[in-house]
Amino acid sequence: MKQINEANRRPAAVLAFILVPLSGLATDLYLPSFPQMTQVFHASPAQVQQTLAAFLISYGVGQFFIGSILDSFGRYRPTLIAIVVFILSNLLIVGSRNIVVVDMIRVVQGICASFIAVSKRTFFVDAYTGERQKSYTALLTIVWAAAPITAPFIGGFLQKHFGWASCFYFLGIYALIVFFFELIYGGETMKMPAPFRLKPVAKVYGKLLNTRDFTVGVVVLGVNFCVVMSFNMSIPFIVEKIFHLSPVITGYCALCSGMALFFGGLLGRKLKITQLFKKLMILSSIQVVFILLMLSSTHYLNDIFVLMAFVILIHFTGGILYNLFFTHCLTRFPENAGTAGGITSGGSYIVLSIAINGLLALLTITDQSRLAVSYLILSFTVTVLLLIFRKSILRGSEEIKMDESLSVN
């Protein structure tokens, strides 16, 4: 099998950066097409929104377990197979007219995206060491975050000029182009396959999941991210059905939301996780205040600019919250960093998909007031979780500080 070497390592790294955003594109690119898809598939808004939840749960579950599979069977061939299946799945969605079939295909897409994401994150650990590895890993996070920010903007343009199917053609063509370059420049990075032994793997998973502050952190991450996804699912209907504006405006609104989350995350990176509980409670309280103001204003300030002003404030606060807890979870078990990263990312997506399904069962989010209600439910849930598990969170942050002081000494 072709291996990565000095000659093809740099182009393979570029390909990894191009492939990692695929999951973000697959979730957010077709959001502006939701209203048209309700007509094409003769489905309710909730049924179309369910296609997003189907992708998210399989993407989350996949990341939970795929790391161990790739450690045993290599990175390159499973990634190529996943890309091919992903390409074909987009063609199947375009040819389908049954929303249940689309749900099933989106589950397959989520599994493919998890194989691609995990293998390409692992690429930089396999192929680089030292400062270059840290630099590329940090850059990888920024590149990944760029996809959910820009995808709805691109999707709005595609929807306006070419219709809903163009979004899935775009995803298929994007993956097809990368697939050919992957055949030319890609290769295997794993030096020595690890035997797949279920018992030791299960023991590590059990240790992490039985640590209360870590598990609560994963749940809070998923619920907090659901704030953003509830906006992404509802904004196409609010823009096009309530305000009677173009799908391009949906893209602009999603862009503003993503930028708020992104800059909130950047600020969160600057904050140390000392006094974690105090910072989390302050931020959570501020977010609840913004949501209550948004909810109270929906009856007399029903305006797209007012809506987006509140969304930006709420998502900016959510970005800080997310980054603080994400850092806490990733640094909680330095001896099992890979598994902790997989559980943190995959677990939060599983919680996210469960939270989305719960919201869709409670209410159909297609207007400003229902969006505010969904925000309030989710933010209140986060606050309650923080209060219930206050002692566990404090204990976990203290243990991280002890580990850091021991490593310095």
C-alpha positions in Angstrom: 0.0 0.0 0.0 1.2 3.5 -0.8 2.7 5.2 2.2 3.0 8.9 3.1 6.6 10.1 2.8 8.5 13.4 2.5 7.6 13.8 -1.2 3.8 13.6 -0.7 3.4 14.7 2.9 2.7 18.4 2.2 0.0 17.8 -0.5 -1.6 15.1 1.7 -1.7 17.7 4.5 -3.5 20.2 2.2 -6.0 17.4 1.3 -6.6 16.7 5.0 -7.4 20.4 5.5 -9.8 20.3 2.6 -11.6 17.1 3.7 -12.1 18.0 7.4 -14.7 20.7 6.7 -16.8 18.2 4.8 -18.9 17.4 7.9 -19.7 21.1 8.4 -20.7 21.5 4.8 -22.9 18.4 4.9 -24.8 19.8 7.9 -25.2 23.4 7.0 -25.0 23.8 3.2 -28.6 22.8 2.5 -30.2 24.7 5.4 -31.5 27.5 3.0 -33.2 24.8 1.0 -35.4 23.6 3.9 -38.5 25.5 2.7 -38.3 24.2 -0.9 -37.6 20.7 0.4 -40.9 20.7 2.3 -42.7 21.2 -1.0 -40.6 18.8 -3.1 -40.9 15.9 -0.5 -44.4 16.8 0.6 -43.1 16.9 4.1 -43.6 19.1 7.2 -40.8 21.5 8.4 -40.1 19.1 11.3 -39.6 16.2 8.9 -37.1 18.1 6.8 -35.3 19.3 10.0 -35.2 15.6 11.0 -32.8 14.9 8.2 -30.2 17.1 10.0 -30.7 15.2 13.2 -30.3 11.9 11.4 -26.9 13.0 10.1 -25.8 14.3 13.5 -26.5 11.2 15.5 -24.7 8.9 13.2 -21.8 11.3 12.9 -21.6 11.4 16.7 -21.9 7.7 17.3 -19.3 7.0 14.5 -16.7 9.2 16.1 -17.2 7.3 19.4 -15.9 4.0 17.9 -14.1 4.7 14.6 -10.8 5.7 16.2 -10.2 2.2 17.4 -11.2 0.8 14.0 -8.7 3.0 12.2 -6.0 2.1 14.7 -6.4 -1.5 13.7 -7.2 -1.4 10.0 -5.4 1.7 8.8 -6.5 5.2 7.8 -6.2 5.3 4.0 -8.4 2.6 2.6 -11.3 3.2 5.0 -11.2 6.9 4.1 -11.3 6.2 0.3 -14.3 3.9 0.8 -16.0 6.5 2.9 -15.5 9.2 0.3 -16.9 7.0 -2.5 -20.0 6.1 -0.4 -20.5 9.8 0.4 -20.4 10.8 -3.2 -23.0 8.1 -4.2 -25.2 9.0 -1.3 -25.6 12.6 -2.5 -26.8 11.3 -5.9 -29.3 9.0 -4.1 -30.7 12.0 -2.2 -31.2 14.0 -5.4 -33.0 11.1 -7.0 -35.2 10.4 -4.0 -38.7 11.9 -3.3 -39.3 10.1 0.0 -38.2 12.0 3.2 -37.8 8.7 5.1 -35.3 7.5 2.5 -33.4 10.8 2.8 -33.2 10.2 6.6 -31.7 6.8 6.0 -29.2 8.1 3.5 -28.2 10.9 5.9 -27.4 8.3 8.5 -25.0 6.7 6.1 -23.5 10.1 5.3 -22.9 10.8 9.0 -21.0 7.5 9.3 -18.9 8.4 6.2 -18.2 11.9 7.5 -17.0 10.5 10.9 -14.6 8.1 9.2 -13.2 11.0 7.1 -13.0 13.5 10.1 -11.3 11.1 12.5 -8.8 9.8 10.0 -7.8 13.3 8.8 -7.4 14.5 12.4 -5.2 11.5 13.1 -3.2 12.3 10.0 -1.4 15.2 11.7 -0.6 13.1 14.7 0.9 10.3 12.5 2.8 12.5 10.0 4.1 15.3 12.2 5.8 15.8 15.6 6.7 18.6 17.9 5.7 22.2 17.2 4.7 21.6 13.7 2.1 19.0 14.9 0.7 21.5 17.5 0.6 24.3 14.9 -1.3 22.1 12.3 -3.6 20.8 14.9 -4.6 24.3 16.1 -5.0 25.3 12.4 -7.2 22.3 11.9 -9.7 23.6 14.5 -10.0 26.9 12.7 -10.4 25.3 9.3 -13.1 23.0 10.7 -15.0 25.9 12.2 -15.0 27.8 8.9 -17.3 25.3 7.2 -20.4 25.8 9.4 -19.9 29.6 9.1 -19.6 29.7 5.3 -21.8 26.8 4.3 -25.2 28.4 4.6 -24.0 31.4 2.7 -22.9 29.2 -0.2 -26.1 27.2 0.2 -28.2 30.3 0.0 -26.6 31.3 -3.3 -27.1 27.7 -4.7 -30.7 27.6 -3.6 -31.6 31.0 -5.1 -30.0 30.2 -8.5 -30.2 26.4 -8.9 -32.6 24.9 -6.3 -32.3 22.5 -3.5 -30.7 19.6 -5.4 -27.6 21.8 -6.3 -26.5 21.7 -2.7 -26.2 17.9 -2.8 -24.6 18.0 -6.2 -22.1 20.5 -4.8 -21.2 18.1 -1.9 -20.8 15.1 -4.3 -18.6 17.1 -6.7 -16.5 18.5 -3.9 -15.9 15.0 -2.5 -15.2 13.6 -6.0 -12.5 16.1 -6.8 -10.8 15.5 -3.4 -11.1 11.7 -4.0 -9.0 11.9 -7.2 -6.4 14.0 -5.5 -6.4 11.6 -2.6 -5.6 8.7 -5.0 -2.7 10.7 -6.4 -1.2 12.3 -3.2 -2.7 10.4 -0.3 -1.4 7.3 1.5 -1.3 5.3 4.7 0.2 7.1 7.7 -0.2 4.4 10.3 3.2 2.9 11.2 2.1 -0.2 13.1 -1.5 -1.5 13.3 -2.8 -2.0 16.8 -4.7 -5.3 17.5 -8.4 -4.6 18.1 -8.9 -5.8 21.7 -12.4 -5.0 23.0 -11.7 -5.4 26.8 -8.9 -2.8 27.2 -10.7 -0.3 25.0 -14.0 -0.8 26.9 -12.1 -0.3 30.2 -10.8 3.1 29.1 -14.2 4.2 27.8 -15.8 3.1 31.1 -13.3 5.0 33.2 -13.9 8.2 31.3 -17.7 7.9 31.2 -17.9 7.1 34.9 -16.1 10.4 35.7 -19.0 12.7 36.4 -17.6 16.1 35.6 -16.3 14.8 32.2 -19.7 13.2 31.3 -21.6 16.3 32.4 -19.2 18.4 30.3 -20.0 16.3 27.2 -23.8 16.7 27.9 -23.4 20.4 28.4 -21.5 20.7 25.1 -24.2 18.9 23.2 -27.0 20.9 24.7 -25.2 24.2 24.3 -24.4 23.4 20.6 -28.1 22.7 20.1 -28.8 26.4 20.7 -26.9 27.1 17.4 -28.5 24.2 15.6 -32.0 25.2 16.6 -31.3 28.6 15.0 -29.9 26.9 11.8 -32.9 24.7 11.4 -35.4 27.5 11.9 -33.8 30.5 10.2 -34.7 29.4 6.6 -38.4 29.4 7.5 -38.2 32.6 9.5 -36.4 34.5 6.7 -38.4 33.1 3.8 -41.9 32.5 5.3 -42.2 35.2 8.0 -40.1 38.0 6.5 -40.5 36.9 2.8 -36.8 37.5 2.1 -34.4 35.7 -0.3 -32.6 32.4 0.7 -29.4 34.5 0.3 -30.5 36.4 3.4 -30.7 33.1 5.2 -27.0 32.6 4.3 -26.1 36.0 5.7 -28.0 35.4 8.9 -26.2 32.0 9.3 -22.9 33.7 8.6 -23.5 36.2 11.4 -24.5 33.4 13.7 -21.3 31.4 12.9 -19.1 34.5 13.3 -20.6 35.2 16.7 -19.9 31.6 17.8 -16.4 31.7 16.3 -15.4 34.9 18.1 -17.0 33.7 21.3 -14.8 30.6 21.0 -11.7 32.7 20.5 -12.4 34.7 23.6 -13.1 31.4 25.5 -9.6 30.2 24.5 -8.1 33.3 26.3 -9.9 32.4 29.5 -8.2 30.0 31.8 -10.4 27.1 33.2 -9.5 28.1 36.8 -12.7 29.0 38.7 -14.5 27.1 36.0 -17.9 26.8 37.7 -18.0 30.5 38.6 -17.3 31.6 35.0 -19.8 29.0 33.6 -22.6 30.3 35.9 -21.9 33.9 35.0 -22.0 33.2 31.3 -25.0 31.0 31.5 -26.9 33.7 33.5 -26.0 36.3 31.0 -27.2 34.1 28.2 -30.6 33.5 29.9 -31.0 37.3 30.3 -30.4 37.8 26.6 -33.0 35.1 25.8 -35.6 36.5 28.1 -35.2 39.9 26.5 -35.5 38.3 23.0 -38.6 36.4 24.1 -40.3 39.5 25.6 -39.5 41.5 22.4 -41.0 39.1 19.9 -44.5 40.6 20.1 -43.6 44.2 19.4 -40.1 44.1 17.7 -40.7 41.5 15.0 -37.8 42.6 12.8 -34.9 40.6 11.2 -32.3 43.1 12.5 -33.6 42.9 16.1 -33.7 39.1 15.8 -30.1 38.8 14.6 -28.9 41.3 17.3 -30.2 38.9 20.0 -28.9 35.8 18.1 -25.4 37.3 17.9 -25.3 38.1 21.6 -26.7 34.6 22.6 -24.4 32.7 20.2 -21.3 34.8 21.2 -22.0 33.8 24.9 -22.6 30.2 23.9 -19.2 30.2 22.0 -17.4 31.2 25.2 -19.3 28.5 27.2 -18.6 25.8 24.6 -14.9 26.5 24.5 -14.4 26.5 28.3 -16.1 23.2 28.7 -14.5 21.7 25.6 -11.0 22.6 27.0 -12.0 21.1 30.3 -13.0 17.8 28.7 -10.0 17.5 26.4 -7.5 18.2 29.2 -9.3 16.1 31.8 -7.5 12.8 30.9 -4.1 13.6 29.3 -3.1 10.0 29.5 -6.1 9.1 27.3 -6.2 12.2 25.2 -7.3 10.4 22.0 -10.2 8.6 23.5 -11.2 11.7 25.5 -11.2 13.7 22.3 -13.3 11.1 20.5 -15.9 10.8 23.3 -16.0 14.6 23.7 -16.7 15.2 20.1 -18.8 12.2 19.3 -20.7 12.3 22.6 -21.6 15.9 22.3 -23.0 15.2 18.8 -25.1 12.3 20.2 -26.4 14.6 22.9 -27.0 17.3 20.3 -29.1 15.0 18.1 -31.1 13.8 21.1 -31.7 17.4 22.2 -32.8 18.3 18.6 -35.2 15.4 18.5 -36.6 16.4 21.9 -37.1 20.0 20.7 -38.8 18.9 17.5 -41.2 16.7 19.5 -42.1 19.6 21.7 -42.5 22.4 19.1 -41.9 23.2 15.4 -39.4 26.0 15.4 -40.5 28.1 12.4 -40.8 31.6 13.9 -39.0 34.1 16.2 -41.0 33.4 19.4 -40.6 29.6 19.1 -36.9 30.0 18.5 -36.7 32.1 21.7 -38.6 29.4 23.6 -36.2 26.7 22.3 -33.3 28.9 23.4 -34.8 29.3 26.9 -35.4 25.5 27.3 -31.8 24.7 26.3 -30.1 27.4 28.3 -32.2 26.6 31.4 -31.2 22.9 31.0 -27.5 23.9 30.9 -27.9 26.1 34.1 -29.7 23.3 35.9 -27.0 20.8 35.0 -24.3 23.1 36.2 -26.1 23.6 39.6 -26.8 19.9 40.1 -23.2 18.8 39.3 -21.5 21.8 40.9 -19.3 19.8 43.2 -18.2 17.4 40.4 -17.2 20.3 38.2 -15.2 22.0 40.9 -13.5 18.7 41.8 -12.6 18.1 38.1 -11.1 21.5 37.6 -9.1 21.1 40.7 -7.7 17.8 39.5 -6.7 19.4 36.2 -4.8 22.1 38.1 -3.0 19.5 40.2 -2.0 17.6 37.0 -0.7 20.8 35.4 1.4 21.7 38.5 2.8 18.2 38.6 3.8 18.3 34.9 5.5 21.7 35.4 7.4 20.4 38.4 
